[in-house]
């Protein structure tokens, strides 16, 4: 009994360390490279867990409980060594176009990052294979450990950066090797824990996170006289504050303004997104604010109550204040940024975040308020133009979001949307289509009378008004543009001769595209024929920044300068990763069947059951495939749907993963104690539960959104727990049944489940872009139903209890 308890603790610690390291790696690569590369690396690295099942299937001698101490020791070593080694590799995806060596570096990255996950799998799969009668207990330890690890790393990342957190996570894994190992391993574990803690405390510069020289922060710091001031960390972002000549933040400012700007301090988010804080102490220099395209809404007057969404460094707060708006409300999506500016730059910024400030998602805040605004100011720009990663969800710019904005305007209120020009036009056209669709849903007729737009040399300002634009307002727009040499794009009744005057474009593209979209007779055909997908976006698949059309790949490649990197950034990294992972998965899954140790490569004589035993076990293996797909389909869909009420992607990921893992772990432990829970009909219950959850999610989301964040997280956990409890039962149940027929196939089942658990998240996001998350949730229900049919048939044909 003591030995089993020790194994339980070891698996718990190894699983906790492994998932904590996975989350830490995501943060590391988001900072050092880019988020989309982090996505790819983690997907590939997690194949290490599946690879352990393949290795144990090929070499059963490794399934020895006495080796668990060694496996967990190698896990601990692998965690900090994989970070140290990968941090020294000069890989940068920006160099792929001219440096073939980068392809070699990718391969080395894959290999290095797989190692710790491989030994996690070796530890858990060995225990499950050797103690299959206690699979519920051991799998429960695995899930509970992963849940606690995902929760614990959040607290750790509030205290230290991810590059230092790695060494604490490594110490956690090494402590498990101390528990499981013999005298020699215990001594090595203590020495390595001491080393890891010393590295955490001393933080030698050699181990500092290496950042791509092409990221915005690194570029800004290379300017003469640039100075890095301070770095701040939270679990979901890193903020660096600096001074640099590169920071001159006045988006689209009229070329007629020739004076100096006030002093500005730059900051970057995760090393990439650059913005600036403007000094409040030089009020006489604030004239430049009137030369920004984003000042147009304020020139029109009637801005007593202003709401600014995601003001970042607060430039639009200064604009609203300069025009005398008495009530300025600010909602910033990054809580760390609010804290940094209000604490360390309060005097410099004029205390922009000291009053009427909230953190979160603007539309969620509006849902809880009845206040009406004369202007809702939406900024989609930083100090430099940059696109968003195509597979990133964005609930700020869906049809449902615009309906919320419009409902919170006064009768004469206006939404002001400002963004950089990133040719060819697509972002601004989707904004326009989405706004028009929202007005149609609200019954606002003649939407073409409610839109106006102007452009500068580098930015666009789009105004969406709740009531039609009047003659006096149109005159203000024309005069504002004429005085500052901005070009008109659209206003009700505009003629082509009034456009494309000051900053001439060869084809006057904006006048034509805006006109076609705002004309109900041409809108549908224009959207269908346009090179990019600019159709309105909804909450069901909120991928606002995904513009690619599969049928236009060749034309898109040409217009983007024949650069394939564009497709990676826009979201085509997903099929690329899927093909890579699928190829590796097939190899890992088929290797045991083709092992040279078997006389018949396709039908090896596993276990005492011989050929017949293999046939029975082989027919049961799809069960573990369905469980891997189903669990991750449900998890990914729940994460995406919970982002909206929790208002923060990181909170949603952490809450859903922790809730599912802990409740699933509890379900696995219950199935170990209560044999009645191992019935095949549990799978039917899961299928029905998923369908019910898909229907009630919108209602629950509306209820949760009204509470404070701590209560939201608690309610989300309570909501997910029943489903997670049931979802933790089928896997250990399947292992127990398989062990009674053919125990030697358990590692193979582990490998199959692991491979499809890695494939499923990539596939889920790809599918959700096309069919939406609700349908992906239904596919999750279907996979559990398929697992039910497979289990029922297996039990019937083999007459197992």
N, C-alpha and C positions, 0 to 999 in steps of 0.2 A: 504494500500500500504506500509506504514511504517513497519507494522508487517511482511509482506512478505519479505521486504528487510532485516529485522533483521534475519529472518530464513535463508535467502540466505547467509548472512555473517557467521552465526553460523555453517551452514553445510560446508561452505568453510574452516573455521578455524579447525573444527573437522576432516575433511578429510585430511587437510594438516598435522595436528599433527599425525594422524593415520599412514599415509604412511611414514612420517619422522621417526616415532617410529619403523615401520617395517624395514626400511633400517638400523637404528641404532642397532636394535636387531641382524640383520645379522652380523654386524661388531662385536658386543659384543660376540656372540657365536663363531665366527671365531677365536677370540683371546682367550677366556676363555676355549673353548673346541676345536672343529674342525669344518671346513667349512661344512662337510656333516651333522653334527648334527644341525647346524644353519639352513640348508636347511629344515630338518624335522620339527624343532620347528616352523619356520615361516609358513610352510604349515598347520600345525595343528592349530596354533594360529589364522590364518585367517578364520578358521571355525567359530570363534566367531561372525563375521559379518553375516554369514548365520544363525547362531543360533538365532540372534535377530529376523529374519523374522519368524522363527518357533514359538518363544515365543509370538510374536504379533498376529500370526494366532490363537494360542490356547487361548490367553487372549486379545481380542480386546479392553478391557477397557484401556490397556496401550497405545493405539494409541491416545494419548491426547497431543496436542501441548503445553499444560501447563507443561508437564513433561520434555520438551526438555532441560530446564535449569538444571534439576536434572541429566538427562542422560549425558549431556556434563560435568557437575561437576564430576560425577563418572568416566568419561573418563579421565579427568585430574588427578584425584587421582589414578586411575588404572595404568596410565603410569608409574609414579615414584614409586608407591608401588610394582608393578609387577617386576620392575627391582630390587628394594631393597630386596624383599622376595626371588626372584629366585637366587640372588647373595649369599644368605645365605644357600641355599640348597646344601649339599655336594654331588651333583650328578657328576659322572664321568663315561663315557661309558667304559673306560678302565677297570673298576672294575666289569663290568657286569658278567664276567665269574665266579667270586667267591663271589659276594655280591648280594644276592637277594633283599636287601633293595633298590638297584638302580632301580628296576622295580617300586617300590613305588614312588621314587623320580621323575621318568619320568612322572607318572600320575599327580603328584603335579605340575610339570613344565607345563604340558599341561593346567591344570586348571587355574593356575595363569596367564599365558600368553594370555589366551583366553579373560580374563576379559576386558581389555581396548578395544579390537576390538569388543567385544559384545556391549559395550555401544556406540561405533561409529555407529554400525549398528542400534541400537535402535534409535539414534538421526535421522539418515538419513531415515530409513524406516518409522518412525512415521511421518516425514514431507511429504514423498511421499504418504503415505496412507491418510493423512488428507487433502493434497492439491494436489490431483492427477491431477487436471486440469492444474497445473503449474509444471508438472513433468519435462518438458524440462528445465525450469528455475532451478529447484532444482537439477536435475541430472547434469546440467552444472556446478553448484556451487560445487558439489561433485567432478567432474573430474578436474575442474580448481584448486580446493584446493589441490587435490592429486598431480597434476602436479607441483604446486608451492612448495608444501611440499618436493617433491623429489628433487627439484632444491635447495631449501633453506638448506636442511640438508647437502648438499655437502659443502657449504660455512661454515656451522657451524662446520663440522668435520675437517676443516682445522685449526680451532681455538682451538678446545678442543677434548679430547678423547671421545669416544662414551659413556663412563660411566658418564661423566659430561653433555654431550649433552642431555641426557634423561631429565634433569630438565628444560632445555629451551623448549624442545618439550612439556613437561607437562604444562608449563606456557602458551603456545599457546592454548592448549585445555581449560585450566582454564579461559582464557580470553573470550572464547566463552560462558562459563557458566555465566560469569559476564554480558554479553550482553543479554542472554536469561532469566536469572533467576530473581526471586523477590528479595526483600530487604535482606532477610536472606542469600540467595545463593550468592548475590553480596558480602556480608561481608566475608563469608567463602572463596569465590574465591580470594579476595584480600589477606587474611591471608595466603592461600595456595600458591599463586603466590610469596609472600614475602618469604615463607619458601623455595620454590623451587629455587628461585634466590640466597638465602643465601647458600643453599647446593651447588649450582653451583660455587659460589665464594670461599667458604671456603674449599670445596672438602675434607671433613673429611675422614681419612684413613679407617673408618668403611665401607665406600661406595665404596672403590677402587675395581676395577674389580678383581674378584677371578679367578685365572688361574689354570688349571689342573696341579697337581704335576708331571704328566707324560709327559708334553710338554717339548721340548728341552731346553727352557730358564730356566724353573724351575729346571730341572735336572742339568744343568750347574752351576746354582747359589748355589746348595747344596754342591759343592766341597769345601774343605777347602781353604780359602784364596780368594774365588770368590768375585767379587765386581761389583755391578750394577752401571753403569756410567750415562746413560741418556736414556729417552724414547722420541721418535719422533712420531708424528701422521700426517696422511693425510687421505682423505676420503676413500682410498682404501687399506691402510696398516698401521701397527704399527711396528716401528723398535726400538728394545732395544739393546743398546751397553753395553758390559760388559767385564770384565776380569775373566778368569777362567782356571784352569788346564785342564778342559775338552776340551778347544780349542787347537787343534794341527792339523792344516789344511794342509795336504800334501797328497792328495788322491792317494792311491795305491803306495806310495813311496817304492822304493826298500829296502829290508831288509839289503842290503849291506851298506846303508848309516847309520853311527853310531853317527854322530855329532848332536849337538843341533840345533834346528830350530831358526830362528830369532823371536823376540817378535811378538806376534799376539794378536789382540783385536777382540773378538768375537762379532757377532751381530745376532739377530734373527728377522725373519719377522713373525708377528702375533704370536710370542711366540713359533713357531714350527720349521720353516726352519732355521737351524743354518749354518753360514758361518763365514769367518774371514777376517780381514784386516791385511796384513803382513807389518812389519816395513821396510821402505826403507833405514833406517839409518845404517843397518848392511850389507853392500854389500858383505863383505868377507864371510858371511854365506850363500850366494845365490847359493852355489854349489849344495845344495839340490834340486834345480830346475831341474838339469840335471838327477836326479834320479827318476823323475816322469814319468809315462807312457805317459802323455800328452806332454812330450818334444820330442816325436818321430818325429812329423812332422817337427820340427825345426832342428833336427839332419840331416834331409835329405837336408837341405839348401834351397836356392831359396825362401826366405821369406822376400822380400823387402817390399811388401804390405800385411799386415795382418789385417783381420777383426775378432774381438772377439765378439761373441754374448753372452749376459747376463754374463759378467765377475764377477758380484756380488762384492766380496771383492777385486778383481783384481789380483788374483794369476797368471792367464794366461797372463795378461799384463806384469807382471814381467818376466815370462818365455820368452815371445817374446822379451822384452828388453834385457834380459841377452844374448840371441843369436844374438843380434845386428840388429834386424829388425828396419829399420829407419822410417817406416810409419805404425803406429799401430792405427787402428780405432776401437772404442768401441761403442756398442749399448746395453744399459741396459734397460730392460723392466720396472723397478721400478724407476720412477723419484725421489721419495723421497730418495731412497738409493744413487743416484748420488748426490743429494743435500747435504745429511748428510756427505758423505765422502769428497766431494770437499770443504765443508765449515768448518767442525769441525775436519777433519782428513787429511787435505791436506798435511801438512808437514810429518805426520807419514806415509802416504801411498806413498809419493813421487809424489803427484799431479797426480795420475793416471787418474782422470776424469777432468783435467784442460784443455785438448786439445783433438781434434778429438773425441769428445764424443757426443752421441745423446741418447735420451730416446725414447723407443717405441719398435716396432716389427721389428726385423732385416730384414725379407723378404720384409716388406713394404718400409723400407729405401732403400734396394737394388733396388726395382722397380723404384725408382726415381733417380737412379744413373747408370752411364755407366762404372764406375770404375771396373777394374778387379783385382782380388786378387790372390796372390800366395798361401795363406792359409786362410781358413775360419774355425775358431776355435769355436766349439760348446761344451759348458760345461753343463752336466746334473747332477751335483752333488753339495752337500754342504759339511759341515764339518763332516756330518754323513749320512749314507745311509738312504734313506726314499723313499717310493713310492709316487705316485701321486694319488689323488682321481679319481676313474675310470670314473666318469661322468663329469669331468672337460675337457672342450674343450682345444685343444692345436694346434694352427695353425703353430707352429714352425717346426713340424715334419710330415707334410703331404707330399704326392707326389708332389703337386704343390710347396710347400716350397723348397723341394730338387731340383726341376727343376730350381728354382730361384737361389739357391746356385751354382749349376753346371754352369749355364749360366754366372755367375759372377766370374768364375775362369779363370786364364790364361791357356794357352794350357797345361802346366805342373803343374797346380795348384791342391791342395789337400784339401779336407774337413776332419778335425780331430774332431771326436766325442768321448767324454770321459764320462763314466758313471760307477757307482758302480755296483758290482755284487750283485744282489738280487735274490737268487735261489727261484724257478726253473727258468731257462732262459726263458725270454719272451720279455723284453724291448729291449735287444740287437738284438734279432731275428726280431722283428718288424722294428727296425731301418734299419737292413740289407735289409729286404724285400721292405721297402719303398724306400730306395736308389736305389735298383735294378730296381724297377718299374719306377722310375723317369728316370733312364738311358735308359730304354727300350723306354719310351715315347719320349725321345730326339734323339732316333736313335743311341745311343752309343752301339755298338755291343760288344759281348763277355764281359759282365759285370764282369765275374769272374776274368778277368785280371786287373780289375780296383780297386780291394778290397784287403786290408791287415788288419790284426787284431792281437793284442797281449793282454795278461792279466797278471796282477800282482796278489798278494794274495787277493786283494779286489776290483780291478777295471779293466775295459776293455777300450782299445783304438782302435777305428775302423777308418781306413783311406779309404776315397773314392777319387780316383784320376780321373781327367777328361780324361787323356790319360793312356794307359796301364803302369803298373809298369815295369821299366827296370831292367836289371840284376844288375847294380850298386846300384840302390835303394833297391832292395831286399837284397843285401849284407849288406847295412846300417841297415836295419830292423833286420836282423839276428844277426849282431854284437851288436847292441843296446840291444837286448833282452838277448843275452848271457852274456854280461858284467854286466848287472844289475840283472840277474837271473829272467827275465820275461819269461813267456811261450809263444811261438808262437801259434796262433790259425789258421791263414790262411795267405797265400800269393800265388800268381800264381805258381803252380808247387809244392806245399808243399807235403810232405809225412807224414804219421802218426808217423813215428819214430822220427820226429823232434819236436813233440809236447808233452805236458804233462810230462815235465822232472823235473822242479824245484819245482813247487807247484802242486803235483800230485792230480788228481781227479780219483775216482774209475773207471769211465766209459769213460773218455776222451770225454765228451759230446759235448764240444764246437767244436772240430774238426769235429765230425760227423754232427752236426746240420748245421754248416756253409757250409760244403761240400754239403749237400743235398739242401740247399737253393740256392747256387751258381751254382748248376748243373741244367740247364734248363729241363733235362729229369726227375728229381726227385722233383723239387721245388713244383709243384702243389699238388702232392700226399702227400708230407711232411706237407705242410700247412694244408691240409684237415685232416690229421690223428693226428696232434699235439694236445696235451692236451689243450693248450691255443689258443686263436685267435691271430695269429701273422700276419694276412694278411695286405697288405699295406693300409694306411689310406689316405683319400682324404678330401678336404675342405668341401665337402657336409655333411660329418658326422665326424668331426675332433676329435673323442674321442680316441686319441692315447693310453691312459693309460687304456682303457677298454679291457681286455683280456679274459673275461669269455666266455665259450661256454655252453649254457643251457644243452646240452646233456651230458656234462662231469662233472656235479655238484658233483656226488658221488666221482669220482676219484680225482677231485680237492680238495674236503674236506679232503680226506685221505692224499694227498701229502702236504697239507698245515698244517699238524699236527693236523687235526680234530679240527680246530678253526674256528668257524662260523664268528668271527669278520672280517676275511679276505674278506668274501663276502660283508659285509657292506661297507668296505673301497673301494672295487673294483667297487661298483656301485649297488649292490643288495639292498641297502637301498631304491632305487626308488620303486621297487615293494612292499617292506615292507611298505613304507609310503603310497603308492597308496592304498593298501588293508586297512590300518588303516583309511585313509581319506574317502575312499569309504564307509566303514562300518558306520562311523559317519555321513557321508552325507545322506546315506539312512535313518538313524534314524531321522535326522533333517527334511528330506523331507516328510517322511511318518507320522510323529507325528501329524501334523494338521489333516490328514485324519482319524486318530484313536483317536482323542480327545474325552475324556469321556463326554464332554459337548454336543456331537452330538448323536442323537438317532441312526442314521445309521453310523457306524464308517467308512465305505468305501465311502459312498455318503452322507456327511453331508449337511444339508440344508443351505448353505451359502446365505446370502443376501436376497433381495426381490424376486429374481428370483426363489427361492426355489430349488427343485431338478433339474429342467431344467436349471436353472441358473448355478448350480454347474457343470452340464454336459458340458455346453458351456465353462465355465471358465477352467474346467479341461482339455479339449481338446486344450486349448490355452497355457497351462503351458509349453509344450515342446519348445515353441518359446523362452522362457527365458533360457532354458537349452542350446539350440543351440547358443544363443548369448554369454553365458558364455564360452562355449567351443571355439567358433570361435574367439572371441576377444583375448583370451589368446594364442591360437595356432598361431595367426598372430604376437602377441607381442613377444613371445618366439623365433619364427623363425627370426623375424627382428633383435632381439638382437644378436642372434648367427651370423647372416650374416654381421652385422655391426661391430662386434668385429675386423674383419680383417682390414678394412680401418681405423678404429679409433685406432687400435693397442693396446687397453687396455680394458679388460673386464668391469672394473668399468665404464669407460667413455661410453662404449656402452650401458650398462644397464641404466645408468642415462640419457643418451641422448634419447634413444628410449622410455623409460617410460615417461619422461617429454614431449617429442614431441607428443606422442600418447594421453596422458591425456589432455594436454592443447588444442590440436586441436580437440579432441573429445568433450571436454567441450564447445568449441566454436560451434561445430556442434550441440550439444544439445540446446544451447541458440538460435541458428538460427532456429531450428525446432520449438521452442516455439513461435517465431515471424512469421515464414513463414509456413503456414499450408501445402503448396504444397510439402514441404520436408518430410511430414509424409506419403508419398505414399509408398505402398509395393515395388514399383520398385526401391526404394533406396537400398533395399537388393540385387537386381539383379546387380545394379551398383557396390556395394561393392564386390560382387562375381567376377565380371569381372575385377575390379581394382586389387584385390588380385592376380588374374592370370597374369595380366600385370606386376605387381610388381615382381612376381616370375621370370619373364623372363628378366626384365631389371636390376634386382639387381646386377648381375655380372658386367654389363657395368657401372652402377652408382658407384659401389665399386671401379672400376679401375680409375674413374674420381676423386673421393673424395680423394683417397689415396695420390694424388700428392700435396695436400695442407698442410699448417700448421694446428695444432690441433684445434685452434679456428675457422678457416674457415671450417674445416671438420665437426665440431659440428653444425655450422650454416647451412651448405649445407645438412646435414643429417636431420635437423629439417625441412627445406624447402621440402625435398624429401618426408618425412613421412606425412607432414601436410595434403595434399589432402585426403589421405586414412583415416587418423585419423578423419578428419572433417566429413566424411560420416559415419564412424563407431560409432560416438557419437549420431547418430540420432535414430537407431532402438529401443534402450531400453526405452527411455522416450515415444516414439511413442506407443510401446506395453503397457506400463503402462496406458497411456491415453485411449487406446482402451479397455483395461481390466476394467478400472474404469467405463466406460460407460455401461458395461454389469454387472459387479460384483465387486464393489470396495473393498469388504471385502477380496478378494483373493490377493490383492497387496502384503501383507507381505509374503504370500506363494511363489509368483513369485520371490520376493526378495531373499528368502531363497534358492530356486532352482538355481537361477542365481549365488548366492554367492558360493554355494557348488560346482557347476561345474566350476566356476572360479578358485577354489582352486585345483580341480582335474586336470584341463587342463594343467598347467605347468608341473606337474609330468608326465602326460601321453605324453605330447609333447616331453620331453627329452627322455623318454623310446622309443618312436616311431622313433625319429631322429637317435638314435643309430643304428636302424635296416634299416630304409628306407631313412634317410637324411632329412635335413631341408626343401628342396624344396617340397618334398612330404607332409610334415607337413603343409606347407603353402597352398598347394592344398586342404588338408583336412579342413583347415580353410575356404577356399572358399566354400567347399561342405557344411559345417555347416551353413553358411550364406544363401546358396541356399535352404537348408532344412527349415530354418526360413522363407524364402520367401514363400515356398509352404504352410507352416503351417499358416502363416498370411493370405494368399489368401483364403485358405479354410475356415478359421474362419470368415473372412469378408463375404464370399459368403453365408455360412450357417446361419449367424446371421444377415445379411443385415445391417451391420453397415457402416456408412459413412466413 
